[in-house]
């Protein structure tokens, strides 16, 4: 049996007939940079995330960069964030000349909200929680801390489209929410893509302006020196098509997780179960266990492709040496980095394949 971690090829085969029509129609329209598909996508996302505004961008990374910039992050400022995210979360902070200040995580891999206030200084500008794996952080408590200290909040919601916490959608809690439509995400483009959400009209207008060279209404009038962060109209058309299936995809992924949980041996693995206050969309399904590397090799030999999100915490990356962190700085993150393993839950995997994976994992630990 051969079970891939993701199956983009199968996704395309299933969509090919309809997707090629969408692509052909968009190319024929002559709207390649900007256009009606962008407008439609932004409106749909605003309704989906229950926010007033959305700005379609070329990546989740640029969404984060623009967000921090628009909220005034400059050289010498500090941004509080966890050390177990994808590297982009920290990279955007350093690119703006600011300093990432890490807070360790809880057993569910999300930032420990009880440790945030201890890290706040006079230079703290932003709290940037990361909704890792599609599980949202405790946003009510984080906002309480932020409001008390008059600090802005940016949600790194790259992995959590349609996730919710206490009935409120990801991307609608903070001042700005930042999302990715990278091919590995639940809502995926054919290439890089992203967007930001906000309820602040001023932030929306500035983000829209900066994302397209700072041009105002025409190419002849430049309000600000901006960037090229806009989404292509073609990618927007693909995302508009795939948005129709997003709820179904998430439902399948949640069902796949339930099959795993019903059949894995809980004496050998740990998985933080979903709370009543959460609706997790499972960008990834990450279990924690001993002998992780040995199990990964064991499964590979039996045709099961797995991965690790992420084996080296950000504070221990070579690029982070200037921050002065060492091994032991964030014990929970470091412990988890040696125990976490992401199993396949893509919408194309079958129940038979999941049961096979469970059987192999249980066999390994028996």
Buried (B, 14 or more C-beta within 10 A) or exposed (E): EEBBBBBBEBBEEBBEEEBEEBBEEBEEBEBEEBBBBBEBBBEBBBEBBEBEBBBBBBBBBBBBBBBBBBBEBEEEBBBBBBBBBBBBBBBBBBEBEBBBBBBBBBEBBBBBBEBBBEBBEEEBBBBBBBBBBBBBBBBEEBBEBBEEEEBBBBBBBBBBBBBBBBEBBBBBBBBBBBBBBBBBBBBBBBBBBBBBBBBBEEBBEBBBBBBBBBBBEEEEEEBEEBBEBBBBBBBBBBBBBBBEBBEEBBEBBBBBBEBBBEBBBEEBBBBBEBEEEBBBBBBBBBBBBEEBEEBBEBBEEBBBBBBBBBEBBBBBBEEBEEBEBEEEBBEBBBEBBEBBBBBBBBBBBEEEBBBBBBEBBBEBBE
